[in-house]
Amino acid sequence: MQIIQTSDFKKNLAKLPEEIQKLYQIQADRFLAHSYDPRLHVKKVRDLKLAFSFRITRRYRVFFYFQNPDTAIFFMIDHRKDAYRNI
C-alpha cells in the first residue's frame, strides 16, 4: 500500500499538536500494513461518495480515498467536529 498526502493534508497535519502527530504516524503505519485494521475504525463518509475516514483518536480523523487498490490519497486530517463541517 502506498499513501499519498495532499498539500492541504500536510499543512493541516503540521498544525496539529505534536502528540496527535505521533499518534497519526502509528495509525498510518497500521493503515499501510492493513487498510481495514479494526483498530483504525475505518468508515465510509456519507456525504462523499468515494471517501473513507479512520480514527487517530476519538476526536481526530483522517479522510482518504483509494486511487487504486494499492494507493490511498489522504486529503484531510482534522478534529472530528471541524472535519465533518468542512466536507
Residue pairs with C-beta under 8 A, 6 or more apart in sequence:
1 31
1 32
1 33
1 35
1 70
1 71
1 72
2 70
2 71
2 72
3 28
3 31
3 32
3 71
3 72
3 74
4 67
4 71
4 72
4 73
4 74
5 13
5 74
6 73
6 74
6 75
8 75
8 76
9 74
9 75
9 76
9 77
12 76
12 77
12 78
13 21
13 24
13 77
16 24
16 60
16 77
20 56
20 57
20 60
23 56
23 57
23 60
24 56
24 60
24 62
24 77
27 39
27 40
27 54
27 55
27 56
27 62
28 62
30 37
30 39
30 40
31 37
31 40
31 54
31 72
35 42
35 72
36 42
40 54
40 55
41 54
41 55
42 52
42 53
42 54
43 52
43 53
43 54
44 51
44 52
45 51
45 52
45 53
45 63
45 87
47 87
48 63
48 65
48 87
50 65
50 66
51 63
51 64
51 65
51 75
51 87
52 63
52 64
52 65
52 66
53 61
53 62
53 63
53 64
53 83
54 61
54 62
54 64
55 61
56 62
56 77
58 80
59 79
59 80
59 81
60 77
60 78
60 79
60 80
61 76
61 77
61 78
61 80
61 83
62 74
62 76
62 77
63 74
63 75
63 76
63 77
63 83
63 87
64 72
64 73
64 74
64 75
65 72
65 73
65 75
66 72
66 73
67 73
76 83
76 86
76 87
77 83
78 86
